């Protein structure tokens, strides 16, 4: 059954008039109004600017993985500090603004109504830009929660919540006052996006504030990891996927002037996707300390995700039936086709990577980086480019400045994706296999982790070239579109007219298919979407939190000391978790390299968890006691002096900067509130205990010829690193 975006199904009322139309004999009541194009233009310009900035930061980050000096010796531009700036900029600034651009444009036309409130539209736009600026201000300073895609601290989280509510009110207000009875499929995806992102953000952002820009996760260890990757996976699903699917269902038929291939397939696609996606988060934690049953659920539902994901891709590509001649000539449609193809590739590879035998090789490697960027650069990037090229000339009533530049951008972007992804796939597979290779004598062939890192440098250089090509294409797009805007004139308030929406009647003898009813009821659709997405999260999280056997306690595990807490916060500030994991998987290759595999009970006091998702350097979960304090001092001062050839940058500021202990007691109190069993006396004498432990480390370093004051940051970081994994080692010593 084919449906166009402009011609929704008509239902006939008892007096034989179409719903929303007056009875026969009466003239239609036509209402005149105007679409708000200013808000669409604003989000479009913001998306272009932030996209270029985010991609530029990405190229700088990529360059630091083979040329550490690219950080310019500045603590605010190191890989660990600006990698989250890159991810936040491209996800929430570039893609986020593009989502709002597409939603505000399509929603008005699908509802045949102006946005509910111009004031709310302005608050939404400027509020979102301020949130992005707050990320730019805080992340390079090391003010971060360390949780992937959710690094921003608690005041910014509250601001995100408020602005998201503003967006929701504006969206639903527009839907309520619509002049079109039927809610087109794009709007279903917008509704599901709104409600699911709200749930994900609120649950994952539960934090205990310490100060204005410091907090600790309410969850610890295994539970924190489960909640984080339930959020992280579904942030990809419901921020980077469902709104773009909604926009695909609107813009692709418009661009091709063809009806959507299958309306019924869109129904199956929508409900199956939002139900299955929410379960799949645990596939990010395979072979970790997460309970096996939760890992298995993640695998099963990830495999099932192939069906709805490919259903959406097929529905999009088959919409172009009879229009492939246009694809050959129209670069905008080429962007859409390559974007849909990238979506299909990424959503096939995701389930593939959830298979344990594949995940055992790919996890922690560059393979995951390649997978993520096929989706981000191909699906999100190319669909965004297509929408921008299609929208701006229409809103400004002028042809695109240069079709040649448009075609150049397409090929630069396509080559950029290939030069980025292919080397990363090769790098990831090489990395995973080198980690696992043994000699005939049953020893690790590459026992020194650095050997595997150095082997990958040529691929990282090629990745940076690919990213640069993609960035150049985006810059050309910006030039092309801004020149287009300079020539044309924006129709800020685009005149439109549509019949007023009459009172709906229940059709007699017509199709009573349940979904047809739901498509005219936005709030039941909202509730149904909420119920569907809550099921998976509740089934996975409630037992993990409530059943104690899922996280067996270990008596030897003790809370961190005051100095170790401060050192852990420095580890988080510097973004060490971006390069080092703290999760030893139960593989012989990992236990030979790092020591005993990680147990769930070891992380019960870790707020937040720091398992990591990428190993540019070795795992650190058993780092304590492996090297003397002096080794760690020299390693942070000049990594190459301890590990020749290391691509880790030096951290001289840690040796010079004085440790801020003004919030130490507040940190321990906050941790106590979230379940860490600190005694009141421990908190009261925290400063004394901290100074004593710092003095001991300083004295030990002095014996090795290193003079460092006990109040320096390096001392606290050494204390934390030397603590890692030692509780288990002590327990094993006692048992022996």
Buried (B, 14 or more C-beta within 10 A) or exposed (E): EEBEBEEBBEBBBEEEBBBBBBEEEEEEEEBEBBBBBBBBBBBBBBBBBBBBBBBBBBBBBBBBBBBBEBBEEEBBBBBBBBBBBBBBBBBBBBBBBBBBBBBBBBBBBBBBBBBBBBEBBBBBBEBBBEBBEBBBEBBBEBBBBBBBBBBBBBBBBEBBBEBBBBBBBBBBBBBEBBBBBBBBBBBBBBBBBBBBBBBBBBBBBBBBBBEEBBBBBBBBBBBBBBBBBBBBBBBBBBBBBBBBBBBBBBBBBBBBEBBBBBBEBBBBBBBBBBBBBBBBBBBBBBBBBBBEEBBBBBBBBBBBBBBBBBBBBBBBBEBBEEBEEBBEEBBBBBBBBBBBBBBBBBBBBBBBBBBEEBBBBBBBBBBBBBBBBBBBBBBBBBBBBBBBBBBBBBBBEBEBBBBEBBEBBBEBBBBBBEBBBBBBBBBBBBBBEBBBEEEEEEEBBBEEBBEBBBBBBEBBBBBBBBBBBBBBBBBBBBBBBBBBBEEBEBBBBBEBEBBEBBEEEEBEEEEEEEEBEBBBEBEEBBEBBBEBBBEBBEBBBEBBBEEEEBBEEBEBBEBBBBBBBBBBBBBBBBBBBBBBBBBBBEBEBBBEBBBBBBBBBBBBBBBBBBBBBBBBBBBBBBBBBBBBBBBBBBBBBBBEEBBEEBBBBBBBBBBEBEBEBEBBBBBBBBBBEBEBEBEEEBBEBBEEBBBBBBBBBBEBBEEEEBEBBBBBBBBBBBBBBBBBBBBBBBBEEEEE
